[in-house]
Amino acid sequence: MKKIMLDVSDLSVGYGGESVLRGVSFSVRPGEIVTLIGPNGAGKSTLLKTLSRRLAPLAGTVTLDGEALSAMGEGALSRRLAIMTTERVRAELMSCADVVATGRYPYTGRLGILSDADRQAVADAMALVHASALSEQRFSELSDGQRQRVMLARAICQEPELLLLDEPTSFLDVKHRLEFLTTLQKLAREKGIAVVMSLHELDCAARVSDTLLCVRDGRIDRIGPPGEILSSAYIETLYNMEKGSYDAFFGSAGDERFFQNRACKFFPCHSGVAEADFSCLFCYCPLYALGDSCGGRFRYTEAGVKSCLDCDFPHRRENYDRLLARWPELMALAREKDDGV
């Protein structure tokens, strides 16, 4: 059994003495990913701010590797804990390498002079998130997906034992979301970093998380692995949805689609629509970018777009593992596009 890296006991968090969440207790071990889910305003960000010591707790205790978080000095805390938030970084004149290098400040002293070892740590972190080619580019010129990769590299540079992320996929499209979460999962598994984050995308939370913490009505309503938590009935309870509305809108668990553009005028799944008027891009099919080698059953219409009416890959849940096996191809293609290859 791995040691406990983060231990939270009977924690209450909030503002001005008024609690937003109370009685929060959970633990995270090295290499584990724990994800907070729940409605907006439930207190997920407030909890993360308290765990990062940006906000003082109202009650309870938090320990990091057995040491009370409240007793740690700023320097020691910065070397053991890193946080990514949705706040935009103001770095108009800084290169990506400069931004990543700020993660070494807990080690460089007051003057911030990088040693050879610090510069190597910057290079290694950027390589880990596939951002080496962006090293000299200005951070302000990056796409949202590229910025998130660079900010993750900055966090890695701190060599933390615990990484906190507040809605890290908020500004990302499907392609960059998949790449970011794949890198994060690899980081946790290979580096042994404990991860606590908040996510709105339940499909992503289900795939990448070891444990879900469900935040509702001022408390942690449920804790457990995704397979035990994410039933249609409980999702409706967690988000205060009308009974039966989740299945009516998203489809039942036995016939769940992988990605669908529910804003599309042809939703759901091109029912009754002439083939010339659609392609599987309307569903945000994650394998569409692979063209003829996507692996699904399709044919081209006279208009030159894919007809995917008979395709069962990857649109059904039983094929998710087949899709995930092809993520390396998608990630390589995404990196080539981002790097201008």
Secondary structure, 3 states (H helix, E strand, C coil): CCCCCEEEEEEEEEECCEEEEEEEEEEECCCCEEEEECCCCCCHHHHHHHHCCCCCCCEEEEEECCEEHHHCCHHHHHHHEEEECCCCCCCCCCEHHHHHHHHHHHHHCCCCCCCHHHHHHHHHHHHHCCCHHHCCCEHHHCCHHHHHHHHHHHHHHCCCCEEEEECCCCCCCHHHHHHHHHHHHHHHHHHCCEEEEECCCHHHHHHHCCEEEEEECCEEEEEECHHHHCCHHHHHHHCCCCCCHHHHHHCCHHHCCCCCCCCCCCCCCCCCCCHHHCCHHHHCCCCHHHHHHCCCCCEECCCCCEECCCCCCCCCHHHHHHHHCCHHHHHHHHHHHHCCC
